[in-house]
Structures are given as C-alpha cells and as structure tokens.
Amino acid sequence: LASTADMTGMLKKYYHIVAFSWYIFVIQSVYAKRNSDIPPGMFVYGGPWKYLTFLNLFLQIVFFGLASVNDFQPVGKGSKMSLLCLCKDLLFSVLAFPVGMFVVLLFWLIFAYDRQLVYPASMDSLFPPWMNHAMHTLVLPIVFGEILVEPHIYPKTKNGLAALGFVSVAYLGWVVWVYLTVGIWVYPILGLFSSSGLTVFFFFNMLVLALLYLLGQTLNRKVWGKKRAESCF
C-alpha cells in the first residue's frame, strides 16, 4: 500500500509539473504573437487579456503552479499547507474545471457552425493548428486528467456557484466595456444579437458554466467518494 501511495504521489507531482510547464510554453507562444501581423482589431484595447481563451490559459497556469507547490509541501496538518491546498482546490472546482471545459465546448460548437463567428480564417496565418488545439482542445483532457490524479475539496454548491457567477458577470462586464470603449465586440458572434438577444445568450452561457461546475463536482465524487476530503492532508 505504501509503494502504491508513493507511485500515486509521484504521478500527481509529475502531472502537475508537466501541465504547468506546458501552459507556460503555450501562453508564451501566444503572447509572442502580439507583435506579429495580426488581424485588424484583434489586440486593440486590452490586448489578449480580453479573450477568455487567453485568460483561461493564465488560470490554468496559476492552478497547476499552486498544485505543484502544494505537492512539495511536507506531509502534515500545518495551517499553511492546509490553506494552500484549500485555495488550490477552490480554484480548480470553481474556475479551472468549469471555465476550461466551457472554452473548449463553446469554441468548437461555434467553430463547427461558422468559424468566422469565433475564429476567422485570417487567424490561421497567425496561429498554426497546434496552437489552436493547445488553446481550445487539449485543455479538456488535461482538466479531466486532474480529476483522475487527485481528489479535490469542493465548497458548498451554492457558494461555489455564487463565486463562479460573480466571476462570470465580471468577465461579461469587461466584454461589454471593451465594446462601449472601442466599438468592437471581443467575439464577432456577439455582433449578431440584439440587446435582448445578448441577454439571453449571456444567461445561456452562465447556465452552461453552472452545469459544468456540477459536472466537475459529480465526477470528483464518483471517482474519489469521501476520499476527496483528504486531499489537503
């Protein structure tokens, strides 16, 4: 049993470090494109920080960075380790899993319908296919893998959903602010809606995020059961 636990611990450490290093590489590759010949309006006002895809990459970096640091904390019930682990689990449950899933699912759904609404063909000259998949595809198996390698403590459902809702509204406010400031929607698809249509679209997106939060919570419980409460100790 001890050797199995050691192997599991090593796998978790390796997974977190590799994921952290991968996202560092991806976000550096994306950010380096800011000085390239970019499509008109793409990085106007806010640069890449107005895109949920880029914010999600940064979010994943923060999570896997915290997870990596937590992995190397001495075993025990010290308050510092417990606080770090609780913060890491809160970040994963409320943001890293649902937002990561949301980016992948919504991007490819809209892309399949009409790529011009979310990722115009002009982007292909800026981002090669591997970068597109790094930003919009590989996020999904990586967050699913995290569910499998380590249990996570979830907050009370109402609190978790409230925190996710707060962050979602903040991002929507940022998107609207960008439009009001420079007259360009972050995503072309938003220009197709009326004011009431935008309200419905935003509400639908928040509903999807809430369902993805519940999915992560359910998967965590199915895979780990009561053991999820032991992730910090």
C-alpha positions, -999 to 999 in steps of 0.1 A, spaced: 0 0 0 29 23 8 45 18 -25 12 24 -43 7 56 -24 42 67 -33 36 60 -70 4 79 -69 21 108 -53 49 108 -79 23 106 -107 5 136 -92 37 156 -89 48 147 -124 14 155 -139 12 190 -122 47 200 -132 42 189 -169 9 206 -171 23 238 -156 53 238 -179 31 231 -209 8 261 -202 38 283 -196 51 273 -231 17 278 -247 10 312 -232 45 325 -241 39 313 -277 5 331 -278 17 363 -262 47 365 -286 22 369 -314 12 404 -302 40 419 -323 31 399 -355 9 409 -384 -24 404 -365 -59 408 -380 -74 443 -375 -89 449 -341 -77 417 -326 -55 431 -299 -70 466 -299 -77 477 -263 -69 451 -236 -46 430 -259 -51 393 -254 -65 398 -219 -100 404 -233 -102 369 -246 -115 341 -224 -92 317 -241 -61 336 -230 -75 343 -195 -82 305 -192 -46 297 -201 -34 321 -174 -59 305 -150 -46 270 -157 -10 282 -151 -20 296 -117 -38 264 -107 -11 240 -118 15 262 -103 -3 262 -69 -8 224 -73 29 219 -80 39 239 -49 14 221 -28 27 187 -39 61 195 -23 48 207 10 58 185 39 31 160 50 12 172 79 -17 194 91 1 227 92 -21 257 86 0 270 58 -2 237 38 -39 234 45 -46 269 34 -26 265 2 -44 232 -6 -78 247 1 -70 276 -22 -58 252 -49 -90 231 -46 -112 262 -46 -95 275 -78 -99 241 -95 -135 235 -86 -149 270 -91 -128 282 -121 -102 259 -137 -125 230 -144 -157 247 -155 -140 275 -174 -116 252 -191 -144 229 -202 -165 259 -213 -138 273 -235 -134 240 -253 -170 231 -257 -183 266 -268 -154 273 -291 -158 241 -311 -196 243 -312 -195 278 -327 -165 269 -349 -185 239 -363 -214 262 -371 -195 291 -386 -158 296 -377 -160 333 -388 -181 340 -357 -154 329 -332 -121 322 -351 -119 338 -385 -99 322 -412 -74 351 -410 -63 337 -376 -48 306 -393 -19 328 -406 -12 340 -370 -17 308 -350 -6 274 -365 -30 245 -360 -11 231 -330 -15 264 -311 -53 264 -319 -56 229 -304 -33 239 -275 -57 267 -266 -90 251 -275 -87 213 -274 -60 200 -250 -74 219 -221 -103 194 -218 -82 162 -214 -58 180 -190 -86 191 -166 -102 156 -169 -68 141 -160 -66 164 -130 -99 149 -117 -83 114 -120 -49 121 -104 -61 139 -72 -93 144 -52 -105 180 -46 -125 196 -18 -155 214 -32 -172 242 -14 -209 241 -7 -227 240 -40 -245 274 -36 -212 291 -26 -193 276 -55 -220 286 -80 -222 321 -64 -184 325 -68 -185 313 -104 -214 336 -111 -196 366 -97 -165 359 -119 -187 353 -150 -206 386 -145 -172 404 -141 -159 390 -174 -192 398 -192 -188 434 -178 -153 435 -192 -165 423 -226 -192 450 -227 -168 476 -215 -144 468 -244 -173 472 -269 -185 505 -254 -149 518 -254 -137 509 -289 -169 497 -306 -156 462 -313 -170 431 -299 -144 407 -285 -161 379 -304 -178 385 -338 -208 363 -328 -219 390 -303 -225 415 -330 -253 393 -344 -275 397 -313 -299 425 -303 -297 437 -267 -323 412 -256 -306 385 -276 -273 393 -259 -290 390 -225 -304 355 -234 -270 344 -248 -251 356 -217 -277 339 -195 -273 307 -215 -235 308 -212 -238 312 -174 -262 283 -172 -237 261 -192 -209 272 -168 -231 262 -138 -238 228 -153 -201 223 -159 -194 231 -123 -219 205 -112 -203 180 -137 -169 185 -121 -184 181 -86 -201 149 -96 -171 134 -113 -149 142 -83 -174 125 -60 -178 95 -84 -140 90 -87 -130 96 -51 -160 94 -29 -153 105 7 -115 104 -1 -119 138 -17 -119 154 18 -84 140 24 -67 159 -5 -52 186 18 -38 162 44 
